[in-house]
Amino acid sequence: MQARHRAREVGVTPISPGGGAALSFLAAATDARAVAEIGTGTGVSGVYLLRGMRPDGVLTTVDLEPDHQRIAKETYAEAGFSGGRARFIPGRALDVLPRLADGGYDLVFADGSKAEYGDYLAEAIRLLRPGGVVCFDNALWHDRVADPAHRDPETTAVRDVLRSVRENDAFVPTLLPVGDGLLCAVKRT
């Protein structure tokens, strides 16, 4: 996939092939028509999501970097997706997400600032329909999460979101051991 090469050129780490396959599966399993993505990157995860979504589904993707979104548009076109399949919103996720519809999303995928994962979870609870799925990439955060000696802000934030999802009765969670870890949780009906 050309998007992986582009990601290296702009300094973005794309989702692993295993994580991407899991996203496609989850989008298909939820019969996703509306997906919100935090962190467009160069479009790698978006292609996986779009492949699993319904043919009339729309991916809403948010990223701080307009250049990344420009590259992602090229990636989606190269993968055969029409321009109407993705809605690109440039900006800080925590400024954009509150403007999205309550209960309007089948899947929320977070691969943005690790320090904001807890806030993304709060938004995902609001954004997801009952039976919808939230996923967080890098849930193992380079094998630091399981090691209590690592107390940097990003590791602590990832560890905190894992705990929050596990302890929240609104979710049925699982940690998939693909790539750098993919935390997924179904919102109970």
Order of alpha helices (4+ residues) and beta strands (2+ residues): alpha-alpha-beta-alpha-beta-alpha-beta-alpha-beta-alpha-beta-alpha-beta-beta
